[in-house]
Amino acid sequence: MSGSYQFGQSKDLSGVYSEIATAIDAVASGARGIVTYPFTAAWGPVNELQDVYNQADFASVYAAKEEGFTAKKVHDLAFLGLPSLVLGYRLASVTAAAATIVLADGWELETKYPTELPFVAKVTDALTGGKAIEVTLNGTQVMKVSGATPDALAMAIDVSDYLRVKTKGAALPENVAGVSAIGGNNGENVTAVEYAAYRETIEADGRAKAIALDSYADPAEVAATVAWLKRVREEGLYISFVNGGPHAWDADLDAANTVSKDYNYRAIVNVGNGVDGYSAGEMAIFIAARVASVALNRQLTDEVIPFQQVNKKLTQSKRITAKRAGTLIFVQKGDLVEIDEAVNTFTTVTDPEKQRIEFGKIRVSNTIDQVLTDTEAFGGQYKKNRSNTENARETYAALIEQDYFGSLIGQDVLQPGATYRPDADYHGTDAAYKAKADEAFFTAAFKVVDGMEKVYQKMNISF
């Protein structure tokens, strides 16, 4: 730890240092890669966030291989982007309902989650006495429990992954060859109400670095997400939105470019074409994971992606036009598919005091967002001190500059010379403004390291 500090500040400064250490580790390890998606599904908890770390768990939690639900698109595409964590959210309307299985002797069971999956229950004599209940799905056993008494059987059912006891019979249920679950509803007829609740949940959770919707097809929903994005970023949730469009964009890239120009916002990435039969809108799911998870000292430009063929090859002039419009596209390089230019939709400077044209690169934008997120978190930890003195401000500023900025410089995220100081406009003998007793102002100056995307050569040839 660098700098000096007043007696009694050790605990608070240690807390700030711990925050910094955590942030540096996240930058180095790629652990910042948290992405979120809403989707419909045939199974799983409804209208709540679930932390999912891998594709197999996602398939299990949401029965994501079932056709006809947008969870399948997330299952197939998101994890190819190598996120460290997917915040899954199964959308379900008020029509969602658990399915019911009625057994003899007063037993009524219901599925753990709202569903229309064709579960079938079979009751047999247990080898150890009592009764066993076996549940199959499409002919495959997914659950088997047993109990010697009604209470024991009910307890076993209630801790299973698939069923809960709605009504317990006075005696054990009678043997039966198979009873189908009935009356369930997936609740997939979602509306703006469910999407709004999802966004509110993401906002309150505060961890996601990128978001993509399960469908680009509802312009009102996309517009609502864009409006939400701009508001929450103003309030300190530095999240990016990745969007796309229909299959028609493969043949009409101008339509995608028009959308990109209309956005002109560095936290929005617009995908302009598709690959392997996926539309641009579907590929936004993959790109959102890459935007969230790419290390700050790496770039997505020219990155080879795990797909085989672009839907339609693009000419050089169309690639140039797309870049200038702020549209992210995929290109074919032999047998490989690559991200062409890792751009967001920011292409026109509208506020020269706050914007630079370099903000239109995903690497630059990600770095700015991460520095803002981290330094605001450090400040939130530090202000617990409640001792607003010159010495405390100098100590805190030195800690940020040397430990946090210094580490980012060492990792080629920031260029040498980054500074973090108490703001002389508010503090010191020559201050232009008078800070209140409970206010502390700081000013940072740093330059982001960009990638080597253009290489120019001069050839001097002799004979």
C-alpha distance (Angstrom), angle and dihedral (degrees) to the residues before:
residue distance angle dihedral
M1 . . .
S2 3.79 . .
G3 3.79 132.7 .
S4 3.79 131.8 29.7
Y5 3.76 130.4 -80.2
Q6 3.74 139.8 -170.1
F7 3.77 124.5 -98.3
G8 3.79 110.7 -86.8
Q9 3.78 95.8 30.0
S10 3.80 98.1 92.1
K11 3.79 97.1 99.5
D12 3.78 94.2 49.8
L13 3.77 94.7 45.2
S14 3.78 90.8 48.6
G15 3.78 88.1 54.2
V16 3.78 91.0 53.0
Y17 3.79 90.4 48.6
S18 3.80 90.6 50.9
E19 3.78 90.0 52.9
I20 3.78 89.8 51.4
A21 3.78 93.1 47.9
T22 3.79 90.3 52.1
A23 3.78 92.6 49.1
I24 3.79 93.3 49.1
D25 3.78 91.0 50.2
A26 3.80 90.8 50.7
V27 3.80 91.4 51.9
A28 3.80 92.0 48.6
S29 3.80 97.7 45.3
G30 3.78 100.7 38.7
A31 3.81 90.2 -117.6
R32 3.78 89.1 137.7
G33 3.82 89.0 80.0
I34 3.80 100.3 111.1
V35 3.79 114.9 147.5
T36 3.78 131.1 174.7
Y37 3.80 136.3 -154.5
P38 3.80 136.9 178.0
F39 3.80 116.7 -143.6
T40 3.77 145.9 155.4
A41 3.79 119.1 -108.9
A42 3.80 143.7 176.1
W43 3.80 93.2 -127.4
G44 3.79 143.7 16.9
P45 3.80 139.0 66.7
V46 3.79 113.5 -39.0
N47 3.80 130.3 -131.1
E48 3.79 95.5 -1.4
L49 3.78 136.5 97.3
Q50 3.78 120.7 -102.5
D51 3.80 125.1 -169.6
V52 3.81 108.0 -131.1
Y53 3.79 120.4 -178.8
N54 3.79 104.1 -176.9
Q55 3.78 144.0 19.3
A56 3.81 95.6 -106.3
D57 3.79 92.3 55.3
F58 3.80 90.6 47.1
A59 3.79 90.3 52.9
S60 3.80 90.7 49.6
V61 3.79 98.0 45.0
Y62 3.81 95.5 46.9
A63 3.82 104.7 23.6
A64 3.78 80.6 -120.8
K65 3.78 96.8 176.0
E66 3.79 90.7 68.6
E67 3.80 112.1 112.0
G68 3.78 121.5 -123.7
F69 3.80 98.1 42.8
T70 3.79 129.6 93.8
A71 3.81 91.1 -129.9
K72 3.81 86.2 80.0
K73 3.81 91.4 62.6
V74 3.79 90.8 50.4
H75 3.81 90.1 47.1
D76 3.80 93.0 50.3
L77 3.82 99.4 42.0
A78 3.80 113.5 22.4
F79 3.78 99.0 64.7
L80 3.80 92.3 49.7
G81 3.81 84.1 69.1
L82 3.82 90.3 62.8
P83 3.81 100.5 -126.9
S84 3.79 117.5 -179.8
L85 3.81 89.8 -138.5
V86 3.80 137.1 8.3
L87 3.79 116.5 -152.5
G88 3.79 99.6 -150.6
Y89 3.79 123.0 -161.8
R90 3.80 121.0 -175.3
L91 3.77 108.5 -151.5
A92 3.79 115.8 -143.7
S93 3.77 132.3 168.2
V94 3.79 128.0 -138.1
T95 3.81 88.8 -88.3
A96 3.83 90.8 70.1
A97 3.80 111.6 118.1
A98 3.77 138.6 169.5
A99 3.80 117.5 -113.7
T100 3.78 120.3 -116.6
I101 3.82 132.9 -135.3
V102 3.81 115.1 -163.8
L103 3.82 117.8 -158.2
A104 3.79 131.2 -177.2
D105 3.80 123.6 -87.0
G106 3.81 94.9 40.1
W107 3.81 100.7 -58.3
E108 3.79 118.7 145.4
L109 3.79 120.0 176.9
E110 3.79 129.0 -175.4
T111 3.76 133.4 -163.6
K112 3.79 117.6 -97.8
Y113 3.81 91.2 -122.0
P114 3.81 135.5 25.1
T115 3.79 106.9 -83.7
E116 3.76 149.2 143.6
L117 3.81 93.9 -152.3
P118 3.84 110.9 137.6
F119 3.78 99.7 -112.5
V120 3.81 116.4 173.4
A121 3.81 124.1 -163.3
K122 3.79 125.2 -153.2
V123 3.82 124.9 -169.3
T124 3.81 120.5 -153.5
D125 3.78 138.9 158.9
A126 3.78 110.8 -82.2
L127 3.80 117.3 -125.2
T128 3.81 90.4 -128.0
G129 3.80 94.1 47.0
G130 3.78 131.3 -84.4
K131 3.77 122.0 51.3
A132 3.81 136.5 -46.5
I133 3.79 125.2 -151.3
E134 3.79 117.3 -155.2
V135 3.82 120.5 -169.5
T136 3.79 122.8 -161.0
L137 3.79 131.8 -171.1
N138 3.79 116.5 -157.8
G139 3.79 88.5 -18.0
T140 3.82 96.1 -50.3
Q141 3.79 120.7 112.5
V142 3.80 110.8 -120.3
M143 3.80 100.6 165.9
K144 3.79 141.1 18.9
V145 3.82 125.7 175.7
S146 3.79 134.6 163.5
G147 3.79 140.6 -166.5
A148 3.79 137.4 -177.5
T149 3.81 93.4 -145.8
P150 3.82 134.8 30.4
D151 3.81 90.6 -105.9
A152 3.80 93.2 49.3
L153 3.80 92.5 47.6
A154 3.81 92.3 47.4
M155 3.79 91.0 50.1
A156 3.80 91.5 51.1
I157 3.80 91.7 49.6
D158 3.82 93.5 48.5
V159 3.79 93.4 56.6
S160 3.81 94.2 47.4
D161 3.81 124.5 105.9
Y162 3.79 95.4 -119.2
L163 3.81 116.9 31.2
R164 3.77 141.9 42.8
V165 3.80 129.6 -166.9
K166 3.78 111.6 -110.6
T167 3.80 95.2 172.8
K168 3.80 124.3 11.7
G169 3.78 118.0 -147.8
A170 3.79 123.0 -131.0
A171 3.81 89.6 -121.4
L172 3.77 134.6 28.0
P173 3.83 113.4 -77.4
E174 3.78 119.6 -98.1
N175 3.80 121.5 -108.2
V176 3.78 114.7 -87.7
A177 3.80 132.0 175.7
G178 3.79 95.9 -137.4
V179 3.80 140.1 -22.5
S180 3.80 119.1 -170.2
A181 3.78 124.3 -137.6
I182 3.81 111.0 -112.5
G183 3.79 140.3 -177.0
G184 3.80 98.5 35.0
N185 3.78 125.0 142.0
N186 3.81 127.0 -164.1
G187 3.80 92.7 -151.9
E188 3.80 91.1 -140.4
N189 3.82 93.1 147.3
V190 3.80 89.8 94.4
T191 3.79 124.8 175.4
A192 3.78 139.0 -165.1
V193 3.79 87.9 -80.3
E194 3.81 92.8 66.5
Y195 3.82 93.4 44.8
A196 3.80 90.8 50.2
A197 3.81 90.4 51.3
Y198 3.81 88.9 50.2
R199 3.80 92.5 53.3
E200 3.78 91.1 47.9
T201 3.81 89.6 52.1
I202 3.82 92.1 50.3
E203 3.79 90.4 48.2
A204 3.79 92.4 51.7
D205 3.81 92.3 45.7
G206 3.80 92.4 51.4
R207 3.82 99.2 -169.5
A208 3.80 105.3 102.2
K209 3.80 120.0 104.4
A210 3.80 96.0 -172.2
I211 3.78 139.3 17.5
A212 3.79 134.6 -164.1
L213 3.77 126.9 -179.3
D214 3.79 122.4 -126.5
S215 3.80 89.2 -122.2
Y216 3.80 135.8 24.0
A217 3.82 91.3 -165.6
D218 3.81 99.9 96.9
P219 3.83 107.4 71.7
A220 3.79 91.6 -168.5
E221 3.80 91.6 55.2
V222 3.79 92.5 47.5
A223 3.81 90.1 49.0
A224 3.80 90.9 49.4
T225 3.80 90.2 51.4
V226 3.81 91.8 49.7
A227 3.81 91.4 50.1
W228 3.80 90.1 48.1
L229 3.81 91.0 47.9
K230 3.79 93.5 54.3
R231 3.80 92.1 47.8
V232 3.80 97.6 48.4
R233 3.79 92.2 45.7
E234 3.79 89.0 55.1
E235 3.80 86.6 53.0
G236 3.80 94.7 50.4
L237 3.82 106.9 -90.2
Y238 3.79 100.8 122.5
I239 3.79 100.6 -162.6
S240 3.82 128.5 148.0
F241 3.79 126.4 -137.6
V242 3.81 120.3 -144.4
N243 3.78 116.6 -161.7
G244 3.77 137.5 168.7
G245 3.76 142.2 172.1
P246 3.81 146.9 -123.0
H247 3.80 130.9 -56.5
A248 3.80 86.9 -96.3
W249 3.81 89.3 75.3
D250 3.82 89.4 70.8
A251 3.81 88.2 69.6
D252 3.80 96.7 30.4
L253 3.80 109.8 43.7
D254 3.80 89.3 163.1
A255 3.81 88.3 72.2
A256 3.80 90.3 56.0
N257 3.80 91.4 46.4
T258 3.79 91.4 52.6
V259 3.81 90.2 54.7
S260 3.81 91.1 48.2
K261 3.80 92.3 51.6
D262 3.78 90.9 49.2
Y263 3.81 90.4 54.1
N264 3.84 97.3 46.0
Y265 3.80 89.7 168.6
R266 3.78 125.9 130.0
A267 3.80 94.6 -140.9
I268 3.81 92.5 58.2
V269 3.80 121.5 78.7
N270 3.79 115.5 -168.2
V271 3.80 116.7 -159.0
G272 3.79 110.8 -148.6
N273 3.81 107.0 -170.3
G274 3.77 142.5 19.6
V275 3.79 141.1 -124.6
D276 3.81 136.7 -149.3
G277 3.79 91.1 10.0
Y278 3.79 94.1 -53.3
S279 3.80 116.7 125.8
A280 3.80 123.9 -124.4
G281 3.79 88.4 -104.2
E282 3.79 91.8 54.8
M283 3.81 92.0 46.4
A284 3.80 87.9 56.2
I285 3.81 85.4 75.5
F286 3.80 90.0 60.5
I287 3.81 94.9 42.7
A288 3.81 92.1 50.2
A289 3.79 88.6 59.9
R290 3.81 91.2 48.9
V291 3.82 93.0 47.6
A292 3.79 90.1 51.6
S293 3.77 97.5 43.9
V294 3.80 108.5 35.5
A295 3.81 110.2 111.6
L296 3.78 114.7 -108.7
N297 3.79 91.2 -118.9
R298 3.81 92.6 53.4
Q299 3.78 132.1 70.4
L300 3.77 134.1 -144.1
T301 3.80 95.5 -142.4
D302 3.83 110.2 116.4
E303 3.81 90.9 2.2
V304 3.80 112.4 156.3
I305 3.79 109.9 -127.0
P306 3.84 128.0 -157.0
F307 3.80 97.0 -102.8
Q308 3.79 132.5 100.7
Q309 3.79 111.6 -142.8
V310 3.80 140.0 12.0
N311 3.78 112.0 -125.2
K312 3.79 90.6 -122.6
K313 3.79 127.8 6.8
L314 3.80 115.6 -122.1
T315 3.77 129.7 -139.2
Q316 3.79 122.0 -123.6
S317 3.80 91.6 -107.5
K318 3.81 92.0 53.3
R319 3.80 90.0 49.8
I320 3.79 90.8 52.5
T321 3.80 91.8 47.3
A322 3.79 90.7 50.0
K323 3.78 92.9 51.4
R324 3.79 92.3 48.7
A325 3.80 89.3 50.6
G326 3.81 93.0 49.2
T327 3.81 95.8 -112.3
L328 3.79 119.0 146.4
I329 3.80 111.6 -140.0
F330 3.80 139.8 176.6
V331 3.80 122.6 -125.4
Q332 3.77 135.1 -164.3
K333 3.82 117.1 -119.9
G334 3.78 105.8 -179.5
D335 3.78 107.0 -66.1
L336 3.80 92.1 -14.1
V337 3.78 133.3 85.4
E338 3.80 117.5 -144.6
I339 3.77 138.3 -176.8
D340 3.79 102.2 -110.9
E341 3.82 108.3 -152.5
A342 3.81 118.3 -5.0
V343 3.78 95.8 -133.3
N344 3.75 134.9 150.3
T345 3.80 122.6 -151.9
F346 3.82 96.8 -91.3
T347 3.81 106.0 112.7
T348 3.81 106.2 134.5
V349 3.80 124.1 61.0
T350 3.79 109.0 -136.7
D351 3.81 98.6 165.6
P352 3.84 111.1 38.8
E353 3.80 91.2 -174.5
K354 3.81 92.5 62.1
Q355 3.80 106.8 19.9
R356 3.79 139.0 65.5
I357 3.78 126.7 -172.5
E358 3.83 88.5 -121.0
F359 3.82 87.6 71.2
G360 3.80 86.2 80.9
K361 3.82 91.9 79.9
I362 3.79 120.0 89.7
R363 3.82 92.9 -138.9
V364 3.80 92.7 53.1
S365 3.80 93.6 43.8
N366 3.81 92.7 47.7
T367 3.80 91.2 51.6
I368 3.79 93.5 49.3
D369 3.81 90.7 49.2
Q370 3.81 92.9 48.3
V371 3.81 93.3 49.2
L372 3.80 90.4 48.7
T373 3.81 91.6 47.8
D374 3.79 94.5 47.4
T375 3.80 98.7 43.7
E376 3.80 91.5 47.2
A377 3.80 89.1 50.9
F378 3.81 90.6 49.2
G379 3.79 90.0 50.5
G380 3.79 90.7 50.0
Q381 3.79 89.2 54.3
Y382 3.78 94.4 43.2
K383 3.78 97.1 50.4
K384 3.80 88.9 66.1
N385 3.80 82.9 80.3
R386 3.83 90.7 72.9
S387 3.82 89.2 -166.2
N388 3.79 103.8 117.0
T389 3.81 101.6 -171.1
E390 3.79 132.7 142.1
N391 3.79 91.2 -114.0
A392 3.80 92.0 51.2
R393 3.81 92.2 49.6
E394 3.81 91.9 49.1
T395 3.80 91.2 48.8
Y396 3.77 93.3 49.6
A397 3.81 92.9 46.5
A398 3.81 91.6 50.2
L399 3.79 90.2 49.9
I400 3.80 92.4 53.7
E401 3.79 94.1 43.1
Q402 3.78 98.6 46.1
D403 3.80 104.3 31.1
Y404 3.80 103.5 31.0
F405 3.80 104.2 27.4
G406 3.79 89.8 35.6
S407 3.80 91.2 57.1
L408 3.81 92.4 47.6
I409 3.79 89.6 50.9
G410 3.79 89.7 51.6
Q411 3.81 90.2 52.6
D412 3.83 94.2 50.0
V413 3.79 92.2 -111.6
L414 3.81 95.4 114.5
Q415 3.78 128.9 25.2
P416 3.84 120.3 -115.8
G417 3.77 115.9 -84.7
A418 3.82 99.7 50.2
T419 3.80 110.9 155.2
Y420 3.79 137.1 -165.6
R421 3.80 116.1 -172.7
P422 3.81 141.9 158.2
D423 3.79 105.5 -87.6
A424 3.80 108.2 -101.5
D425 3.81 89.9 -156.5
Y426 3.82 88.2 69.1
H427 3.80 105.9 23.7
G428 3.81 131.5 48.9
T429 3.78 137.5 36.9
D430 3.81 94.3 -63.4
A431 3.80 97.1 45.6
A432 3.81 113.8 146.8
Y433 3.82 92.5 -155.1
K434 3.76 131.8 39.0
A435 3.79 114.1 -123.3
K436 3.79 117.3 -147.2
A437 3.78 118.0 -113.0
D438 3.83 91.8 -100.9
E439 3.82 96.7 44.4
A440 3.79 127.9 94.9
F441 3.81 121.0 -176.4
F442 3.79 126.1 -163.0
T443 3.77 133.5 179.9
A444 3.79 127.5 -152.5
A445 3.77 130.3 -162.6
F446 3.79 120.8 -172.0
K447 3.77 141.0 146.7
V448 3.79 120.9 -139.7
V449 3.79 119.6 -129.8
D450 3.79 108.7 -121.9
G451 3.78 126.7 -158.0
M452 3.81 126.9 -99.9
E453 3.79 96.2 -106.7
K454 3.80 101.0 148.5
V455 3.79 121.5 47.0
Y456 3.81 118.6 -171.9
Q457 3.79 122.4 -164.9
K458 3.77 132.8 -166.8
M459 3.80 112.6 -156.1
N460 3.80 118.7 -156.3
I461 3.78 106.0 -169.1
S462 3.80 122.1 -169.0
F463 3.81 132.5 -172.2
